[in-house]
Amino acid sequence: MVDPRRLRQYASREHVVSQSGGRDEEIPMASGGISGGASDSSNSGWPEQPRPSGRHSLDGRGGRSYAHHWPLCGALFQPQPHFLLTQQGVSRETQNLKEAPTMNTVAKFALLVVCWMFVGATCALAQANPTRPAQHPVEPANLPSVAQVVALDECDPLTFNAALGPDFCKNVTIGAFTTLSDLFAKAAAGTPDPGWDFEPDTLKIKEGTTVSVVDQGGEPHTFTEVAEFGGGFIPGLNAPGEDTVPECAGGFSKVAVAKTRILQGSQVQITGLSKGTHRFECCIHPWMRVKVEVK
């Protein structure tokens, strides 16, 4: 058990550390204490503490240490490792918190730059390729259909023009032509010249199709619709025993016939044909015939 007297003696002593001549001194502050810097172990009953020499430091930087006087003070004044680590952790957290807004600002600025670059590229592309109004392709079914018929002949310009007038026959022949007399002779024999013809002989079209007739021969023709095929208005060119059909009667003196005439290099458009079979012939050369079937 600790002697109460010793505790009172220990409490009555105050240790003051001062620097004098590079060493530590103890100054007794109460009676019965240490006199002249020496401790009396026989009077106090407390074991004499060894006097340190030189300087003692808590942190190695020249600070004074009280551990050689009161062990308890030494323990209290020693820096605690966990406290230093905690301070370091707080410092790092504080630094991270300071750096976080900066990093967020940099990220936002970079994102803004990328957005502006994208907008600029889009505008440049739009200027390079201006928007054009949408063009709806026309379906082939919506386009007006046209079917062509060609009128051909092999008239001899020399003989035809001598009998019928200058420039009546404007055919350009290269060794293939028929004189006017031969044309009449073949027709009277019932074997008309095949060089006078409509091509094709039969035309099949859909309702609403336009028939375009082009004269690529050397002399005029007609493209006249008739109820039945028959003779034309020039009896010498009709087949034997063949009479003139009513649609060709009167020749060019009749307006209905004159309207169907086709001159060299010209064309005529036939529209509005109804479903069924339509017959067309030349009222000058009645063997020139074509049948149009509308479905």
LUMLO-956540 format. One record per residue (C-alpha): residue number from 1; chain; x, y, z. Coordinates in Angstrom, 2 decimals, m for minus. Layout:
BEGIN
  num  cadena     east    north       up
  NUM       A        X        Y        Z
...
//
This chain:
BEGIN
  num  cadena     east    north       up
    1       A     0.00     0.00     0.00
    2       A     1.33     3.49    m0.93
    3       A     2.40     5.68     2.00
    4       A     0.23     8.85     2.10
    5       A     3.17    10.84     3.28
    6       A     5.06    10.08     0.13
    7       A     2.14    11.20    m2.00
    8       A     1.97    14.51    m0.12
    9       A     5.69    15.02    m0.52
   10       A     5.44    14.31    m4.25
   11       A     2.50    16.67    m4.66
   12       A     4.28    19.48    m2.79
   13       A     7.15    19.51    m5.24
   14       A     6.81    21.54    m8.43
   15       A     9.24    20.85   m11.18
   16       A    10.14    23.68   m13.41
   17       A    12.42    23.16   m16.29
   18       A    14.59    25.96   m17.43
   19       A    17.52    26.24   m19.69
   20       A    20.65    27.38   m17.96
   21       A    24.05    26.77   m19.41
   22       A    22.75    23.99   m21.64
   23       A    21.43    21.82   m18.69
   24       A    18.23    21.33   m16.74
   25       A    17.72    22.47   m13.14
   26       A    15.09    21.66   m10.61
   27       A    13.85    24.51    m8.43
   28       A    12.18    23.49    m5.18
   29       A     9.07    25.50    m4.56
   30       A     8.08    24.28    m1.08
   31       A     9.68    23.61     2.25
   32       A    11.02    20.19     2.89
   33       A    11.83    19.84    m0.79
   34       A    15.07    19.62    m2.65
   35       A    17.66    22.30    m1.85
   36       A    20.53    23.39    m4.08
   37       A    19.49    21.29    m7.00
   38       A    20.07    18.02    m5.11
   39       A    17.47    15.52    m4.02
   40       A    17.51    13.90    m0.60
   41       A    16.29    10.40    m0.98
   42       A    16.68     9.70     2.76
   43       A    14.29    12.48     3.76
   44       A    11.68    12.13     1.05
   45       A    11.68     8.43     0.70
   46       A    11.23     8.81    m3.05
   47       A    13.85     7.27    m5.29
   48       A    16.13     9.80    m6.84
   49       A    15.58    10.35   m10.57
   50       A    18.66    10.46   m12.75
   51       A    19.46    13.90   m14.07
   52       A    19.52    13.99   m17.85
   53       A    22.31    15.68   m19.69
   54       A    21.87    17.84   m22.76
   55       A    18.50    18.44   m24.44
   56       A    15.63    15.99   m24.70
   57       A    13.03    16.31   m27.45
   58       A     9.59    14.95   m28.08
   59       A     9.88    15.31   m31.83
   60       A    13.63    15.47   m32.37
   61       A    13.60    19.23   m33.02
   62       A    15.06    20.56   m29.81
   63       A    11.88    20.68   m27.72
   64       A    12.06    20.09   m23.98
   65       A    11.00    16.81   m22.46
   66       A     9.38    16.30   m19.09
   67       A     9.57    12.56   m19.18
   68       A    12.66    12.43   m16.94
   69       A    10.77    14.25   m14.20
   70       A     7.26    12.83   m14.42
   71       A     6.86     9.64   m16.37
   72       A     3.18    10.39   m16.70
   73       A     3.92    13.70   m18.43
   74       A     6.22    11.94   m20.88
   75       A     3.50     9.56   m21.81
   76       A     0.99    12.39   m22.24
   77       A     3.24    14.59   m24.35
   78       A     4.36    11.88   m26.78
   79       A     2.78    12.36   m30.24
   80       A     0.23     9.61   m30.92
   81       A     0.69     7.78   m34.26
   82       A    m3.02     7.23   m34.78
   83       A    m3.63    10.97   m34.29
   84       A    m1.02    11.82   m36.95
   85       A    m2.55     9.29   m39.36
   86       A    m5.98    10.78   m38.71
   87       A    m4.64    14.24   m39.48
   88       A    m3.07    12.97   m42.69
   89       A    m6.35    11.32   m43.70
   90       A    m8.30    14.51   m43.05
   91       A    m5.75    16.47   m45.07
   92       A    m6.13    14.08   m47.97
   93       A    m9.93    14.18   m47.81
   94       A    m9.80    17.97   m47.71
   95       A    m7.50    18.00   m50.72
   96       A    m9.79    15.59   m52.58
   97       A   m12.81    17.77   m51.79
   98       A   m10.95    20.79   m53.12
   99       A    m9.90    18.94   m56.27
  100       A   m13.37    17.48   m56.97
  101       A   m15.01    20.78   m58.11
  102       A   m12.01    21.46   m60.33
  103       A   m12.27    18.05   m61.98
  104       A   m16.02    18.50   m62.49
  105       A   m15.44    21.88   m64.10
  106       A   m12.84    20.43   m66.48
  107       A   m15.17    17.55   m67.42
  108       A   m18.07    19.93   m68.09
  109       A   m15.87    22.19   m70.22
  110       A   m14.61    19.21   m72.25
  111       A   m18.20    18.01   m72.80
  112       A   m19.22    21.50   m73.92
  113       A   m16.33    21.62   m76.41
  114       A   m17.32    18.25   m77.86
  115       A   m20.95    19.39   m78.24
  116       A   m19.91    22.55   m80.06
  117       A   m17.65    20.53   m82.37
  118       A   m20.57    18.22   m83.19
  119       A   m22.87    21.17   m83.90
  120       A   m20.23    22.77   m86.14
  121       A   m19.70    19.57   m88.12
  122       A   m23.46    19.17   m88.58
  123       A   m23.83    22.74   m89.86
  124       A   m20.91    22.30   m92.27
  125       A   m22.43    19.09   m93.62
  126       A   m25.80    20.76   m94.02
  127       A   m24.23    23.63   m95.98
  128       A   m22.28    21.23   m98.17
  129       A   m25.42    19.18   m98.86
  130       A   m28.42    21.51   m98.73
  131       A   m31.69    19.85   m98.06
  132       A   m33.66    19.28  m101.17
  133       A   m37.39    18.82  m101.29
  134       A   m38.37    15.20  m101.33
  135       A   m39.05    14.01  m104.82
  136       A   m41.56    11.23  m105.03
  137       A   m40.63     8.85  m107.82
  138       A   m43.29     8.48  m110.44
  139       A   m44.41     4.93  m110.60
  140       A   m44.30     3.41  m114.09
  141       A   m47.99     2.59  m113.71
  142       A   m48.76     6.31  m113.34
  143       A   m46.88     7.32  m116.47
  144       A   m48.99     7.69  m119.61
  145       A   m48.35     4.68  m121.83
  146       A   m47.55     5.25  m125.47
  147       A   m47.58     2.65  m128.22
  148       A   m46.06     3.47  m131.58
  149       A   m47.09     2.56  m135.12
  150       A   m44.81     3.29  m138.09
  151       A   m45.94     3.93  m141.66
  152       A   m43.50     2.72  m144.35
  153       A   m43.28     2.88  m148.15
  154       A   m40.75     2.66  m151.01
  155       A   m41.94     5.23  m153.49
  156       A   m39.68     6.14  m156.39
  157       A   m39.14     9.92  m156.23
  158       A   m38.48    10.25  m159.97
  159       A   m41.64     8.60  m161.27
  160       A   m43.92     9.68  m158.44
  161       A   m42.92    13.32  m158.61
  162       A   m43.16    13.38  m162.41
  163       A   m46.80    12.23  m162.24
  164       A   m48.01    13.73  m158.95
  165       A   m45.97    16.88  m158.61
  166       A   m42.66    18.01  m157.23
  167       A   m41.69    16.76  m153.77
  168       A   m44.67    14.44  m153.56
  169       A   m42.31    11.55  m152.85
  170       A   m39.46    12.43  m150.55
  171       A   m38.23     8.95  m150.08
  172       A   m34.50     8.32  m149.88
  173       A   m33.93     4.95  m151.48
  174       A   m30.75     2.99  m151.90
  175       A   m31.53     0.64  m154.75
  176       A   m34.92    m0.35  m153.23
  177       A   m37.90     1.53  m154.59
  178       A   m41.08     0.98  m156.55
  179       A   m42.14     3.01  m159.53
  180       A   m45.59     4.47  m159.72
  181       A   m46.65     2.15  m162.59
  182       A   m45.42    m0.95  m160.78
  183       A   m47.34     0.07  m157.69
  184       A   m50.64     0.19  m159.66
  185       A   m49.91    m3.05  m161.53
  186       A   m49.31    m5.03  m158.36
  187       A   m52.44    m3.68  m156.74
  188       A   m54.61    m4.56  m159.80
  189       A   m53.21    m8.09  m159.77
  190       A   m54.25    m8.49  m156.15
  191       A   m50.66    m8.62  m154.96
  192       A   m50.01    m5.16  m153.50
  193       A   m46.44    m4.12  m152.84
  194       A   m45.46    m5.20  m149.29
  195       A   m43.13    m2.21  m149.02
  196       A   m46.21    m0.14  m148.14
  197       A   m47.15    m1.22  m144.67
  198       A   m48.08    m0.30  m141.09
  199       A   m45.85    m1.84  m138.45
  200       A   m46.92    m3.69  m136.43
  201       A   m49.93    m5.26  m138.08
  202       A   m51.52    m6.00  m134.69
  203       A   m51.11    m3.84  m131.57
  204       A   m52.29    m4.92  m128.10
  205       A   m52.55    m2.17  m125.50
  206       A   m54.25    m1.37  m122.19
  207       A   m57.11     1.06  m121.96
  208       A   m55.84     4.63  m121.70
  209       A   m52.77     4.00  m123.84
  210       A   m51.95     6.57  m126.52
  211       A   m51.22     5.32  m130.02
  212       A   m48.57     7.40  m131.79
  213       A   m48.43     6.97  m135.58
  214       A   m45.26     8.18  m137.37
  215       A   m44.82     8.46  m141.15
  216       A   m41.30     7.32  m141.95
  217       A   m42.08     6.75  m145.64
  218       A   m41.64     9.09  m148.55
  219       A   m45.26     9.97  m149.41
  220       A   m48.46    10.94  m147.51
  221       A   m50.76     8.37  m145.87
  222       A   m53.87     8.32  m143.71
  223       A   m54.55     6.52  m140.45
  224       A   m58.29     6.21  m140.60
  225       A   m60.44     4.09  m138.30
  226       A   m62.95     1.92  m140.18
  227       A   m65.66    m0.49  m139.14
  228       A   m64.42    m3.11  m141.61
  229       A   m61.38    m3.23  m143.84
  230       A   m62.04    m2.38  m147.48
  231       A   m61.03    m0.32  m150.49
  232       A   m59.66     3.23  m150.45
  233       A   m60.73     6.34  m152.37
  234       A   m58.35     5.59  m155.36
  235       A   m60.05     2.74  m157.29
  236       A   m56.86     1.79  m159.20
  237       A   m55.13     0.83  m155.95
  238       A   m58.01    m1.30  m154.60
  239       A   m57.96    m5.07  m154.85
  240       A   m60.12    m6.58  m157.63
  241       A   m63.84    m6.38  m156.70
  242       A   m63.10    m4.37  m153.53
  243       A   m65.32    m1.35  m152.87
  244       A   m64.42     1.85  m151.05
  245       A   m65.33     1.80  m147.38
  246       A   m67.66     4.56  m146.16
  247       A   m64.99     6.08  m143.88
  248       A   m62.70     6.71  m146.90
  249       A   m65.32     7.88  m149.39
  250       A   m64.77    11.39  m150.76
  251       A   m61.05    11.38  m150.18
  252       A   m59.32    14.49  m148.87
  253       A   m62.33    16.54  m149.83
  254       A   m64.00    15.01  m146.83
  255       A   m62.89    16.64  m143.55
  256       A   m63.10    13.41  m141.58
  257       A   m60.62    11.83  m144.00
  258       A   m58.34    14.85  m144.31
  259       A   m58.01    14.96  m140.52
  260       A   m56.42    11.51  m140.56
  261       A   m53.70    12.38  m143.07
  262       A   m50.05    11.96  m142.09
  263       A   m47.37    13.80  m144.04
  264       A   m43.80    12.64  m144.45
  265       A   m41.89    12.88  m141.20
  266       A   m44.99    13.85  m139.16
  267       A   m47.02    11.96  m136.58
  268       A   m50.54    11.76  m135.18
  269       A   m51.76    10.84  m131.68
  270       A   m54.77     8.55  m131.23
  271       A   m56.25     8.72  m127.70
  272       A   m59.40     7.60  m125.89
  273       A   m59.67     4.18  m127.47
  274       A   m62.27     2.08  m125.67
  275       A   m61.92    m1.59  m124.83
  276       A   m62.30    m3.84  m127.82
  277       A   m60.88    m4.14  m131.34
  278       A   m60.19    m1.06  m133.47
  279       A   m59.31    m1.23  m137.21
  280       A   m57.22     1.40  m138.98
  281       A   m56.22     1.59  m142.67
  282       A   m54.72     3.99  m145.17
  283       A   m57.42     5.38  m147.44
  284       A   m54.81     5.84  m150.25
  285       A   m53.13     2.42  m149.99
  286       A   m55.90     0.25  m148.47
  287       A   m53.70    m2.78  m147.93
  288       A   m51.86    m0.83  m145.26
  289       A   m53.84    m1.99  m142.24
  290       A   m53.42    m2.38  m138.45
  291       A   m55.64    m3.91  m135.81
  292       A   m55.50    m2.41  m132.30
  293       A   m56.77    m4.54  m129.42
  294       A   m57.54    m2.62  m126.23
  295       A   m57.88    m4.56  m122.96
//
